[in-house]
């Protein structure tokens, strides 16, 4: 897995002449539908694709991977848990499972078990936290503004990738989307500031976004309440606690404590993003280009300072 992250960073650096980095959202966890850095806990509901958790998975009346969207492709993992697994009623389907601790199954069939984890549980959290920060420092190409009771999203008109800066307060009470100067099928990255992320308690339809490759980057949030969403969610410091609704896309969180259903559709497609610095979200323990151990920390510090500087200039 460490080699996988190095290869990803090197591939992104190879785009250097275009000043772009590859935004590959789910590579470290093999394309899982849901990844939690710590624990996954739920009393009902399901994840249609694969689940990866760095800690414990404690679920009941729950199904995983019913739609046969394995993690790690041909290796076929439905579940990867760094800690314990407790499943009371439900199923883990269409793939094998790795459990780093104990396994307790009640009224549930045992999936094929693997003795080897495909995930580097130390590197993956650093990757996603670095990625969230690096994305937040990319200069916006479009704008999000209040329009009556909803929001108006205005792109560059060029297609490809549009990046937007928006506060969580603006999204938290919006009831509709108005889209302008966007090209169908393009990538939309929303960098959402604020410690709490929500979308009007599920009171906004995401159907207008269904024809785009969408990522909501909650780079500061420590809690999120996202449901009814069409698009993927990156919130590596946040706990999801909502208790109804669906997310259609990939989800990365710190902790999942929620009955929200995660559907195996609208997965995020990898894309080159101008201004995204690959080194900012590579595995911090294994710098790809710098042989001196101390140099990696200096590079990361410089990148963070540059991102903060760009954000201050935009706010001035």
Beta strands, then each sheet from edge to edge (+ up, - down):
strand 1: 20-23
strand 2: 34-36
strand 3: 40-42
strand 4: 45-47
strand 5: 51-53
strand 6: 57-64
strand 7: 77-81
strand 8: 85-92
strand 9: 96-99
strand 10: 103-106
strand 11: 113-114
strand 12: 143-147
strand 13: 150-154
strand 14: 161-167
strand 15: 177-180
strand 16: 187-193
strand 17: 196-198
strand 18: 213-217
strand 19: 223-225
strand 20: 229-230
strand 21: 232-240
strand 22: 246-248
strand 23: 251-257
strand 24: 261-263
strand 25: 271-274
sheet 1: 1+ 25-
sheet 2: 4+ 6+ 3+ 23+ 2+ 5+ 7+ 9+ 11+
sheet 3: 4+ 6+ 3+ 23+ 21+ 18+ 16+ 14+
sheet 4: 4+ 6+ 3+ 23+ 21+ 19+ 17+
sheet 5: 4+ 6+ 8+ 10+
sheet 6: 12+ 13- 15-
sheet 7: 20+ 22+ 24+
end
